[in-house]
Amino acid sequence: MNGQIVGITKNKKRFLNLLLLGDEQESMIDRYLERGDMFVLEDNGVKAVCVVTRESRDVCELKNLAVAPEVQRQGYGRKLVNYLIGHYWGKCSRIIVGTGEVPDILAFYESLGFEYSHRVRDFFTENYDHPIVDHGVLLKDMVYLKHEMDSEKAQD
């Protein structure tokens, strides 16, 4: 796997179909898309996309990470997150990510150096207009994981 990661500053909605894989309600994506930094991983076409927002002087949040279905589990998501860790190194002291309580997804982030931070009870049931099911799991709470940028060396 090769691929190049590029920042996107204009016409971010052109990647909406891919973004909807990471956050399936467009109105929720609209809350962060324009204020966030968008990155796309290209490798003979767009393979993955992510959006990162600055939540405070010290905290950046990975709001959306999506990999095209036909190339999932091939390292594109891992490559993109490792890029983000390096890109934001020195620019924030912590990256957080909120996700559903899905074992495979939690294990993915933990393998990249993220650890449990906190949870927001009933986030999915109160903020989405329909039930969200991810990997067969009905999502209720948002689980936040954190990556402390000053406690580990950036990963390759």
Chimera marker file (.cmm) of the C-alpha trace (Angstrom):
<marker_set name="trace">
<marker id="1" x="0.000" y="0.000" z="0.000" r="1" g="1" b="0" radius="0.5"/>
<marker id="2" x="1.267" y="3.396" z="-0.941" r="1" g="1" b="0" radius="0.5"/>
<marker id="3" x="-0.834" y="6.494" z="-1.047" r="1" g="1" b="0" radius="0.5"/>
<marker id="4" x="-0.550" y="10.200" z="-0.534" r="1" g="1" b="0" radius="0.5"/>
<marker id="5" x="-2.350" y="12.230" z="2.117" r="1" g="1" b="0" radius="0.5"/>
<marker id="6" x="-3.540" y="15.668" z="1.068" r="1" g="1" b="0" radius="0.5"/>
<marker id="7" x="-5.330" y="18.439" z="2.920" r="1" g="1" b="0" radius="0.5"/>
<marker id="8" x="-8.680" y="19.553" z="1.512" r="1" g="1" b="0" radius="0.5"/>
<marker id="9" x="-9.747" y="23.161" z="2.035" r="1" g="1" b="0" radius="0.5"/>
<marker id="10" x="-12.467" y="23.681" z="-0.600" r="1" g="1" b="0" radius="0.5"/>
<marker id="11" x="-15.617" y="21.820" z="-1.620" r="1" g="1" b="0" radius="0.5"/>
<marker id="12" x="-15.334" y="19.330" z="1.250" r="1" g="1" b="0" radius="0.5"/>
<marker id="13" x="-18.868" y="18.079" z="0.618" r="1" g="1" b="0" radius="0.5"/>
<marker id="14" x="-17.686" y="16.343" z="-2.556" r="1" g="1" b="0" radius="0.5"/>
<marker id="15" x="-16.512" y="13.581" z="-0.189" r="1" g="1" b="0" radius="0.5"/>
<marker id="16" x="-19.919" y="13.316" z="1.511" r="1" g="1" b="0" radius="0.5"/>
<marker id="17" x="-20.572" y="9.728" z="0.418" r="1" g="1" b="0" radius="0.5"/>
<marker id="18" x="-17.377" y="8.612" z="2.144" r="1" g="1" b="0" radius="0.5"/>
<marker id="19" x="-17.940" y="10.856" z="5.191" r="1" g="1" b="0" radius="0.5"/>
<marker id="20" x="-21.372" y="9.270" z="5.643" r="1" g="1" b="0" radius="0.5"/>
<marker id="21" x="-19.630" y="5.941" z="6.290" r="1" g="1" b="0" radius="0.5"/>
<marker id="22" x="-18.008" y="7.479" z="9.379" r="1" g="1" b="0" radius="0.5"/>
<marker id="23" x="-21.013" y="9.521" z="10.502" r="1" g="1" b="0" radius="0.5"/>
<marker id="24" x="-24.247" y="8.506" z="8.850" r="1" g="1" b="0" radius="0.5"/>
<marker id="25" x="-26.294" y="11.671" z="9.411" r="1" g="1" b="0" radius="0.5"/>
<marker id="26" x="-25.467" y="14.632" z="7.179" r="1" g="1" b="0" radius="0.5"/>
<marker id="27" x="-26.750" y="17.216" z="9.675" r="1" g="1" b="0" radius="0.5"/>
<marker id="28" x="-24.199" y="15.930" z="12.213" r="1" g="1" b="0" radius="0.5"/>
<marker id="29" x="-21.381" y="16.170" z="9.634" r="1" g="1" b="0" radius="0.5"/>
<marker id="30" x="-22.481" y="19.739" z="8.893" r="1" g="1" b="0" radius="0.5"/>
<marker id="31" x="-21.766" y="20.654" z="12.527" r="1" g="1" b="0" radius="0.5"/>
<marker id="32" x="-18.011" y="20.158" z="12.093" r="1" g="1" b="0" radius="0.5"/>
<marker id="33" x="-17.105" y="19.852" z="8.414" r="1" g="1" b="0" radius="0.5"/>
<marker id="34" x="-16.320" y="23.479" z="7.613" r="1" g="1" b="0" radius="0.5"/>
<marker id="35" x="-14.537" y="24.229" z="10.898" r="1" g="1" b="0" radius="0.5"/>
<marker id="36" x="-12.435" y="21.083" z="10.667" r="1" g="1" b="0" radius="0.5"/>
<marker id="37" x="-9.259" y="20.172" z="8.832" r="1" g="1" b="0" radius="0.5"/>
<marker id="38" x="-9.984" y="17.545" z="6.183" r="1" g="1" b="0" radius="0.5"/>
<marker id="39" x="-7.459" y="15.036" z="4.913" r="1" g="1" b="0" radius="0.5"/>
<marker id="40" x="-7.855" y="12.525" z="2.108" r="1" g="1" b="0" radius="0.5"/>
<marker id="41" x="-5.673" y="9.494" z="1.473" r="1" g="1" b="0" radius="0.5"/>
<marker id="42" x="-5.334" y="8.916" z="-2.261" r="1" g="1" b="0" radius="0.5"/>
<marker id="43" x="-3.939" y="5.709" z="-3.733" r="1" g="1" b="0" radius="0.5"/>
<marker id="44" x="-5.237" y="5.290" z="-7.289" r="1" g="1" b="0" radius="0.5"/>
<marker id="45" x="-8.401" y="7.033" z="-6.123" r="1" g="1" b="0" radius="0.5"/>
<marker id="46" x="-9.650" y="8.215" z="-2.745" r="1" g="1" b="0" radius="0.5"/>
<marker id="47" x="-9.330" y="5.411" z="-0.197" r="1" g="1" b="0" radius="0.5"/>
<marker id="48" x="-9.951" y="7.241" z="3.101" r="1" g="1" b="0" radius="0.5"/>
<marker id="49" x="-11.023" y="10.590" z="4.509" r="1" g="1" b="0" radius="0.5"/>
<marker id="50" x="-10.967" y="12.219" z="7.933" r="1" g="1" b="0" radius="0.5"/>
<marker id="51" x="-11.933" y="15.476" z="9.617" r="1" g="1" b="0" radius="0.5"/>
<marker id="52" x="-10.155" y="16.907" z="12.669" r="1" g="1" b="0" radius="0.5"/>
<marker id="53" x="-11.396" y="19.874" z="14.699" r="1" g="1" b="0" radius="0.5"/>
<marker id="54" x="-9.685" y="21.984" z="17.311" r="1" g="1" b="0" radius="0.5"/>
<marker id="55" x="-11.796" y="21.798" z="20.465" r="1" g="1" b="0" radius="0.5"/>
<marker id="56" x="-9.495" y="23.903" z="22.659" r="1" g="1" b="0" radius="0.5"/>
<marker id="57" x="-5.950" y="25.240" z="22.624" r="1" g="1" b="0" radius="0.5"/>
<marker id="58" x="-4.635" y="21.813" z="23.640" r="1" g="1" b="0" radius="0.5"/>
<marker id="59" x="-7.211" y="19.358" z="22.258" r="1" g="1" b="0" radius="0.5"/>
<marker id="60" x="-7.897" y="18.238" z="18.699" r="1" g="1" b="0" radius="0.5"/>
<marker id="61" x="-10.753" y="15.858" z="17.943" r="1" g="1" b="0" radius="0.5"/>
<marker id="62" x="-10.885" y="13.273" z="15.188" r="1" g="1" b="0" radius="0.5"/>
<marker id="63" x="-14.538" y="13.758" z="14.218" r="1" g="1" b="0" radius="0.5"/>
<marker id="64" x="-14.762" y="11.447" z="11.244" r="1" g="1" b="0" radius="0.5"/>
<marker id="65" x="-12.599" y="8.677" z="9.842" r="1" g="1" b="0" radius="0.5"/>
<marker id="66" x="-13.914" y="6.664" z="6.929" r="1" g="1" b="0" radius="0.5"/>
<marker id="67" x="-12.292" y="4.120" z="4.645" r="1" g="1" b="0" radius="0.5"/>
<marker id="68" x="-13.911" y="3.044" z="1.387" r="1" g="1" b="0" radius="0.5"/>
<marker id="69" x="-15.629" y="-0.328" z="1.980" r="1" g="1" b="0" radius="0.5"/>
<marker id="70" x="-13.697" y="-2.163" z="-0.734" r="1" g="1" b="0" radius="0.5"/>
<marker id="71" x="-10.338" y="-1.338" z="0.895" r="1" g="1" b="0" radius="0.5"/>
<marker id="72" x="-11.185" y="-1.613" z="4.598" r="1" g="1" b="0" radius="0.5"/>
<marker id="73" x="-8.741" y="-3.615" z="6.745" r="1" g="1" b="0" radius="0.5"/>
<marker id="74" x="-5.888" y="-2.891" z="4.331" r="1" g="1" b="0" radius="0.5"/>
<marker id="75" x="-4.068" y="-0.314" z="6.469" r="1" g="1" b="0" radius="0.5"/>
<marker id="76" x="-5.490" y="2.917" z="5.038" r="1" g="1" b="0" radius="0.5"/>
<marker id="77" x="-7.208" y="3.980" z="8.263" r="1" g="1" b="0" radius="0.5"/>
<marker id="78" x="-4.081" y="3.174" z="10.283" r="1" g="1" b="0" radius="0.5"/>
<marker id="79" x="-1.902" y="5.150" z="7.854" r="1" g="1" b="0" radius="0.5"/>
<marker id="80" x="-4.224" y="8.157" z="8.069" r="1" g="1" b="0" radius="0.5"/>
<marker id="81" x="-4.403" y="8.168" z="11.893" r="1" g="1" b="0" radius="0.5"/>
<marker id="82" x="-0.637" y="7.798" z="12.205" r="1" g="1" b="0" radius="0.5"/>
<marker id="83" x="-0.269" y="10.723" z="9.802" r="1" g="1" b="0" radius="0.5"/>
<marker id="84" x="-2.608" y="12.809" z="11.975" r="1" g="1" b="0" radius="0.5"/>
<marker id="85" x="-0.605" y="12.011" z="15.102" r="1" g="1" b="0" radius="0.5"/>
<marker id="86" x="2.526" y="13.269" z="13.372" r="1" g="1" b="0" radius="0.5"/>
<marker id="87" x="0.781" y="16.253" z="11.779" r="1" g="1" b="0" radius="0.5"/>
<marker id="88" x="-0.677" y="17.507" z="15.077" r="1" g="1" b="0" radius="0.5"/>
<marker id="89" x="2.415" y="16.692" z="17.150" r="1" g="1" b="0" radius="0.5"/>
<marker id="90" x="3.413" y="19.932" z="18.833" r="1" g="1" b="0" radius="0.5"/>
<marker id="91" x="0.167" y="21.641" z="17.776" r="1" g="1" b="0" radius="0.5"/>
<marker id="92" x="-2.015" y="20.060" z="20.461" r="1" g="1" b="0" radius="0.5"/>
<marker id="93" x="-1.274" y="17.965" z="23.520" r="1" g="1" b="0" radius="0.5"/>
<marker id="94" x="-4.123" y="15.495" z="23.054" r="1" g="1" b="0" radius="0.5"/>
<marker id="95" x="-6.136" y="14.028" z="20.218" r="1" g="1" b="0" radius="0.5"/>
<marker id="96" x="-9.518" y="12.632" z="21.184" r="1" g="1" b="0" radius="0.5"/>
<marker id="97" x="-11.928" y="10.512" z="19.193" r="1" g="1" b="0" radius="0.5"/>
<marker id="98" x="-15.523" y="9.678" z="20.012" r="1" g="1" b="0" radius="0.5"/>
<marker id="99" x="-16.975" y="6.435" z="18.733" r="1" g="1" b="0" radius="0.5"/>
<marker id="100" x="-19.605" y="3.869" z="19.439" r="1" g="1" b="0" radius="0.5"/>
<marker id="101" x="-19.006" y="0.984" z="21.785" r="1" g="1" b="0" radius="0.5"/>
<marker id="102" x="-17.926" y="-1.385" z="19.012" r="1" g="1" b="0" radius="0.5"/>
<marker id="103" x="-15.139" y="-3.796" z="20.044" r="1" g="1" b="0" radius="0.5"/>
<marker id="104" x="-13.333" y="-3.808" z="16.658" r="1" g="1" b="0" radius="0.5"/>
<marker id="105" x="-13.283" y="-0.014" z="16.428" r="1" g="1" b="0" radius="0.5"/>
<marker id="106" x="-12.144" y="0.449" z="20.026" r="1" g="1" b="0" radius="0.5"/>
<marker id="107" x="-9.377" y="-2.135" z="19.458" r="1" g="1" b="0" radius="0.5"/>
<marker id="108" x="-8.286" y="-0.301" z="16.286" r="1" g="1" b="0" radius="0.5"/>
<marker id="109" x="-7.787" y="2.994" z="18.135" r="1" g="1" b="0" radius="0.5"/>
<marker id="110" x="-6.170" y="1.286" z="21.134" r="1" g="1" b="0" radius="0.5"/>
<marker id="111" x="-3.661" y="-0.360" z="18.779" r="1" g="1" b="0" radius="0.5"/>
<marker id="112" x="-2.697" y="3.166" z="17.693" r="1" g="1" b="0" radius="0.5"/>
<marker id="113" x="-1.960" y="4.353" z="21.234" r="1" g="1" b="0" radius="0.5"/>
<marker id="114" x="-5.396" y="5.695" z="22.215" r="1" g="1" b="0" radius="0.5"/>
<marker id="115" x="-6.811" y="4.909" z="25.654" r="1" g="1" b="0" radius="0.5"/>
<marker id="116" x="-10.196" y="5.319" z="27.300" r="1" g="1" b="0" radius="0.5"/>
<marker id="117" x="-11.019" y="8.874" z="28.354" r="1" g="1" b="0" radius="0.5"/>
<marker id="118" x="-14.742" y="9.156" z="29.132" r="1" g="1" b="0" radius="0.5"/>
<marker id="119" x="-18.216" y="8.532" z="27.769" r="1" g="1" b="0" radius="0.5"/>
<marker id="120" x="-21.220" y="10.670" z="26.911" r="1" g="1" b="0" radius="0.5"/>
<marker id="121" x="-24.338" y="8.749" z="27.882" r="1" g="1" b="0" radius="0.5"/>
<marker id="122" x="-27.128" y="8.435" z="25.307" r="1" g="1" b="0" radius="0.5"/>
<marker id="123" x="-25.249" y="10.539" z="22.736" r="1" g="1" b="0" radius="0.5"/>
<marker id="124" x="-26.410" y="8.540" z="19.734" r="1" g="1" b="0" radius="0.5"/>
<marker id="125" x="-30.005" y="8.145" z="20.900" r="1" g="1" b="0" radius="0.5"/>
<marker id="126" x="-30.343" y="11.866" z="21.688" r="1" g="1" b="0" radius="0.5"/>
<marker id="127" x="-28.480" y="13.371" z="18.708" r="1" g="1" b="0" radius="0.5"/>
<marker id="128" x="-29.473" y="11.218" z="15.735" r="1" g="1" b="0" radius="0.5"/>
<marker id="129" x="-32.893" y="11.036" z="14.129" r="1" g="1" b="0" radius="0.5"/>
<marker id="130" x="-32.713" y="7.259" z="13.715" r="1" g="1" b="0" radius="0.5"/>
<marker id="131" x="-31.083" y="4.301" z="15.488" r="1" g="1" b="0" radius="0.5"/>
<marker id="132" x="-27.399" y="3.895" z="14.570" r="1" g="1" b="0" radius="0.5"/>
<marker id="133" x="-26.140" y="0.339" z="14.167" r="1" g="1" b="0" radius="0.5"/>
<marker id="134" x="-22.407" y="-0.172" z="13.604" r="1" g="1" b="0" radius="0.5"/>
<marker id="135" x="-20.908" y="-3.627" z="13.086" r="1" g="1" b="0" radius="0.5"/>
<marker id="136" x="-24.144" y="-5.107" z="14.419" r="1" g="1" b="0" radius="0.5"/>
<marker id="137" x="-24.066" y="-2.992" z="17.597" r="1" g="1" b="0" radius="0.5"/>
<marker id="138" x="-26.918" y="-0.570" z="18.384" r="1" g="1" b="0" radius="0.5"/>
<marker id="139" x="-25.102" y="2.584" z="19.484" r="1" g="1" b="0" radius="0.5"/>
<marker id="140" x="-26.221" y="4.419" z="22.602" r="1" g="1" b="0" radius="0.5"/>
<marker id="141" x="-23.260" y="6.053" z="24.390" r="1" g="1" b="0" radius="0.5"/>
<marker id="142" x="-20.349" y="7.874" z="22.765" r="1" g="1" b="0" radius="0.5"/>
<marker id="143" x="-17.071" y="6.469" z="24.057" r="1" g="1" b="0" radius="0.5"/>
<marker id="144" x="-14.141" y="8.894" z="23.962" r="1" g="1" b="0" radius="0.5"/>
<marker id="145" x="-10.569" y="7.735" z="23.605" r="1" g="1" b="0" radius="0.5"/>
<marker id="146" x="-7.526" y="9.982" z="23.923" r="1" g="1" b="0" radius="0.5"/>
<marker id="147" x="-3.995" y="9.986" z="22.601" r="1" g="1" b="0" radius="0.5"/>
<marker id="148" x="-1.629" y="12.028" z="24.752" r="1" g="1" b="0" radius="0.5"/>
<marker id="149" x="0.784" y="13.686" z="22.353" r="1" g="1" b="0" radius="0.5"/>
<marker id="150" x="3.495" y="14.402" z="24.897" r="1" g="1" b="0" radius="0.5"/>
<marker id="151" x="3.658" y="10.922" z="26.426" r="1" g="1" b="0" radius="0.5"/>
<marker id="152" x="4.574" y="8.898" z="23.364" r="1" g="1" b="0" radius="0.5"/>
<marker id="153" x="6.724" y="9.195" z="20.318" r="1" g="1" b="0" radius="0.5"/>
<marker id="154" x="4.834" y="9.743" z="17.064" r="1" g="1" b="0" radius="0.5"/>
<marker id="155" x="4.181" y="6.436" z="15.347" r="1" g="1" b="0" radius="0.5"/>
<marker id="156" x="5.118" y="5.666" z="11.746" r="1" g="1" b="0" radius="0.5"/>
<link id1="1" id2="2" r="1" g="1" b="0" radius="0.2"/>
<link id1="2" id2="3" r="1" g="1" b="0" radius="0.2"/>
<link id1="3" id2="4" r="1" g="1" b="0" radius="0.2"/>
<link id1="4" id2="5" r="1" g="1" b="0" radius="0.2"/>
<link id1="5" id2="6" r="1" g="1" b="0" radius="0.2"/>
<link id1="6" id2="7" r="1" g="1" b="0" radius="0.2"/>
<link id1="7" id2="8" r="1" g="1" b="0" radius="0.2"/>
<link id1="8" id2="9" r="1" g="1" b="0" radius="0.2"/>
<link id1="9" id2="10" r="1" g="1" b="0" radius="0.2"/>
<link id1="10" id2="11" r="1" g="1" b="0" radius="0.2"/>
<link id1="11" id2="12" r="1" g="1" b="0" radius="0.2"/>
<link id1="12" id2="13" r="1" g="1" b="0" radius="0.2"/>
<link id1="13" id2="14" r="1" g="1" b="0" radius="0.2"/>
<link id1="14" id2="15" r="1" g="1" b="0" radius="0.2"/>
<link id1="15" id2="16" r="1" g="1" b="0" radius="0.2"/>
<link id1="16" id2="17" r="1" g="1" b="0" radius="0.2"/>
<link id1="17" id2="18" r="1" g="1" b="0" radius="0.2"/>
<link id1="18" id2="19" r="1" g="1" b="0" radius="0.2"/>
<link id1="19" id2="20" r="1" g="1" b="0" radius="0.2"/>
<link id1="20" id2="21" r="1" g="1" b="0" radius="0.2"/>
<link id1="21" id2="22" r="1" g="1" b="0" radius="0.2"/>
<link id1="22" id2="23" r="1" g="1" b="0" radius="0.2"/>
<link id1="23" id2="24" r="1" g="1" b="0" radius="0.2"/>
<link id1="24" id2="25" r="1" g="1" b="0" radius="0.2"/>
<link id1="25" id2="26" r="1" g="1" b="0" radius="0.2"/>
<link id1="26" id2="27" r="1" g="1" b="0" radius="0.2"/>
<link id1="27" id2="28" r="1" g="1" b="0" radius="0.2"/>
<link id1="28" id2="29" r="1" g="1" b="0" radius="0.2"/>
<link id1="29" id2="30" r="1" g="1" b="0" radius="0.2"/>
<link id1="30" id2="31" r="1" g="1" b="0" radius="0.2"/>
<link id1="31" id2="32" r="1" g="1" b="0" radius="0.2"/>
<link id1="32" id2="33" r="1" g="1" b="0" radius="0.2"/>
<link id1="33" id2="34" r="1" g="1" b="0" radius="0.2"/>
<link id1="34" id2="35" r="1" g="1" b="0" radius="0.2"/>
<link id1="35" id2="36" r="1" g="1" b="0" radius="0.2"/>
<link id1="36" id2="37" r="1" g="1" b="0" radius="0.2"/>
<link id1="37" id2="38" r="1" g="1" b="0" radius="0.2"/>
<link id1="38" id2="39" r="1" g="1" b="0" radius="0.2"/>
<link id1="39" id2="40" r="1" g="1" b="0" radius="0.2"/>
<link id1="40" id2="41" r="1" g="1" b="0" radius="0.2"/>
<link id1="41" id2="42" r="1" g="1" b="0" radius="0.2"/>
<link id1="42" id2="43" r="1" g="1" b="0" radius="0.2"/>
<link id1="43" id2="44" r="1" g="1" b="0" radius="0.2"/>
<link id1="44" id2="45" r="1" g="1" b="0" radius="0.2"/>
<link id1="45" id2="46" r="1" g="1" b="0" radius="0.2"/>
<link id1="46" id2="47" r="1" g="1" b="0" radius="0.2"/>
<link id1="47" id2="48" r="1" g="1" b="0" radius="0.2"/>
<link id1="48" id2="49" r="1" g="1" b="0" radius="0.2"/>
<link id1="49" id2="50" r="1" g="1" b="0" radius="0.2"/>
<link id1="50" id2="51" r="1" g="1" b="0" radius="0.2"/>
<link id1="51" id2="52" r="1" g="1" b="0" radius="0.2"/>
<link id1="52" id2="53" r="1" g="1" b="0" radius="0.2"/>
<link id1="53" id2="54" r="1" g="1" b="0" radius="0.2"/>
<link id1="54" id2="55" r="1" g="1" b="0" radius="0.2"/>
<link id1="55" id2="56" r="1" g="1" b="0" radius="0.2"/>
<link id1="56" id2="57" r="1" g="1" b="0" radius="0.2"/>
<link id1="57" id2="58" r="1" g="1" b="0" radius="0.2"/>
<link id1="58" id2="59" r="1" g="1" b="0" radius="0.2"/>
<link id1="59" id2="60" r="1" g="1" b="0" radius="0.2"/>
<link id1="60" id2="61" r="1" g="1" b="0" radius="0.2"/>
<link id1="61" id2="62" r="1" g="1" b="0" radius="0.2"/>
<link id1="62" id2="63" r="1" g="1" b="0" radius="0.2"/>
<link id1="63" id2="64" r="1" g="1" b="0" radius="0.2"/>
<link id1="64" id2="65" r="1" g="1" b="0" radius="0.2"/>
<link id1="65" id2="66" r="1" g="1" b="0" radius="0.2"/>
<link id1="66" id2="67" r="1" g="1" b="0" radius="0.2"/>
<link id1="67" id2="68" r="1" g="1" b="0" radius="0.2"/>
<link id1="68" id2="69" r="1" g="1" b="0" radius="0.2"/>
<link id1="69" id2="70" r="1" g="1" b="0" radius="0.2"/>
<link id1="70" id2="71" r="1" g="1" b="0" radius="0.2"/>
<link id1="71" id2="72" r="1" g="1" b="0" radius="0.2"/>
<link id1="72" id2="73" r="1" g="1" b="0" radius="0.2"/>
<link id1="73" id2="74" r="1" g="1" b="0" radius="0.2"/>
<link id1="74" id2="75" r="1" g="1" b="0" radius="0.2"/>
<link id1="75" id2="76" r="1" g="1" b="0" radius="0.2"/>
<link id1="76" id2="77" r="1" g="1" b="0" radius="0.2"/>
<link id1="77" id2="78" r="1" g="1" b="0" radius="0.2"/>
<link id1="78" id2="79" r="1" g="1" b="0" radius="0.2"/>
<link id1="79" id2="80" r="1" g="1" b="0" radius="0.2"/>
<link id1="80" id2="81" r="1" g="1" b="0" radius="0.2"/>
<link id1="81" id2="82" r="1" g="1" b="0" radius="0.2"/>
<link id1="82" id2="83" r="1" g="1" b="0" radius="0.2"/>
<link id1="83" id2="84" r="1" g="1" b="0" radius="0.2"/>
<link id1="84" id2="85" r="1" g="1" b="0" radius="0.2"/>
<link id1="85" id2="86" r="1" g="1" b="0" radius="0.2"/>
<link id1="86" id2="87" r="1" g="1" b="0" radius="0.2"/>
<link id1="87" id2="88" r="1" g="1" b="0" radius="0.2"/>
<link id1="88" id2="89" r="1" g="1" b="0" radius="0.2"/>
<link id1="89" id2="90" r="1" g="1" b="0" radius="0.2"/>
<link id1="90" id2="91" r="1" g="1" b="0" radius="0.2"/>
<link id1="91" id2="92" r="1" g="1" b="0" radius="0.2"/>
<link id1="92" id2="93" r="1" g="1" b="0" radius="0.2"/>
<link id1="93" id2="94" r="1" g="1" b="0" radius="0.2"/>
<link id1="94" id2="95" r="1" g="1" b="0" radius="0.2"/>
<link id1="95" id2="96" r="1" g="1" b="0" radius="0.2"/>
<link id1="96" id2="97" r="1" g="1" b="0" radius="0.2"/>
<link id1="97" id2="98" r="1" g="1" b="0" radius="0.2"/>
<link id1="98" id2="99" r="1" g="1" b="0" radius="0.2"/>
<link id1="99" id2="100" r="1" g="1" b="0" radius="0.2"/>
<link id1="100" id2="101" r="1" g="1" b="0" radius="0.2"/>
<link id1="101" id2="102" r="1" g="1" b="0" radius="0.2"/>
<link id1="102" id2="103" r="1" g="1" b="0" radius="0.2"/>
<link id1="103" id2="104" r="1" g="1" b="0" radius="0.2"/>
<link id1="104" id2="105" r="1" g="1" b="0" radius="0.2"/>
<link id1="105" id2="106" r="1" g="1" b="0" radius="0.2"/>
<link id1="106" id2="107" r="1" g="1" b="0" radius="0.2"/>
<link id1="107" id2="108" r="1" g="1" b="0" radius="0.2"/>
<link id1="108" id2="109" r="1" g="1" b="0" radius="0.2"/>
<link id1="109" id2="110" r="1" g="1" b="0" radius="0.2"/>
<link id1="110" id2="111" r="1" g="1" b="0" radius="0.2"/>
<link id1="111" id2="112" r="1" g="1" b="0" radius="0.2"/>
<link id1="112" id2="113" r="1" g="1" b="0" radius="0.2"/>
<link id1="113" id2="114" r="1" g="1" b="0" radius="0.2"/>
<link id1="114" id2="115" r="1" g="1" b="0" radius="0.2"/>
<link id1="115" id2="116" r="1" g="1" b="0" radius="0.2"/>
<link id1="116" id2="117" r="1" g="1" b="0" radius="0.2"/>
<link id1="117" id2="118" r="1" g="1" b="0" radius="0.2"/>
<link id1="118" id2="119" r="1" g="1" b="0" radius="0.2"/>
<link id1="119" id2="120" r="1" g="1" b="0" radius="0.2"/>
<link id1="120" id2="121" r="1" g="1" b="0" radius="0.2"/>
<link id1="121" id2="122" r="1" g="1" b="0" radius="0.2"/>
<link id1="122" id2="123" r="1" g="1" b="0" radius="0.2"/>
<link id1="123" id2="124" r="1" g="1" b="0" radius="0.2"/>
<link id1="124" id2="125" r="1" g="1" b="0" radius="0.2"/>
<link id1="125" id2="126" r="1" g="1" b="0" radius="0.2"/>
<link id1="126" id2="127" r="1" g="1" b="0" radius="0.2"/>
<link id1="127" id2="128" r="1" g="1" b="0" radius="0.2"/>
<link id1="128" id2="129" r="1" g="1" b="0" radius="0.2"/>
<link id1="129" id2="130" r="1" g="1" b="0" radius="0.2"/>
<link id1="130" id2="131" r="1" g="1" b="0" radius="0.2"/>
<link id1="131" id2="132" r="1" g="1" b="0" radius="0.2"/>
<link id1="132" id2="133" r="1" g="1" b="0" radius="0.2"/>
<link id1="133" id2="134" r="1" g="1" b="0" radius="0.2"/>
<link id1="134" id2="135" r="1" g="1" b="0" radius="0.2"/>
<link id1="135" id2="136" r="1" g="1" b="0" radius="0.2"/>
<link id1="136" id2="137" r="1" g="1" b="0" radius="0.2"/>
<link id1="137" id2="138" r="1" g="1" b="0" radius="0.2"/>
<link id1="138" id2="139" r="1" g="1" b="0" radius="0.2"/>
<link id1="139" id2="140" r="1" g="1" b="0" radius="0.2"/>
<link id1="140" id2="141" r="1" g="1" b="0" radius="0.2"/>
<link id1="141" id2="142" r="1" g="1" b="0" radius="0.2"/>
<link id1="142" id2="143" r="1" g="1" b="0" radius="0.2"/>
<link id1="143" id2="144" r="1" g="1" b="0" radius="0.2"/>
<link id1="144" id2="145" r="1" g="1" b="0" radius="0.2"/>
<link id1="145" id2="146" r="1" g="1" b="0" radius="0.2"/>
<link id1="146" id2="147" r="1" g="1" b="0" radius="0.2"/>
<link id1="147" id2="148" r="1" g="1" b="0" radius="0.2"/>
<link id1="148" id2="149" r="1" g="1" b="0" radius="0.2"/>
<link id1="149" id2="150" r="1" g="1" b="0" radius="0.2"/>
<link id1="150" id2="151" r="1" g="1" b="0" radius="0.2"/>
<link id1="151" id2="152" r="1" g="1" b="0" radius="0.2"/>
<link id1="152" id2="153" r="1" g="1" b="0" radius="0.2"/>
<link id1="153" id2="154" r="1" g="1" b="0" radius="0.2"/>
<link id1="154" id2="155" r="1" g="1" b="0" radius="0.2"/>
<link id1="155" id2="156" r="1" g="1" b="0" radius="0.2"/>
</marker_set>
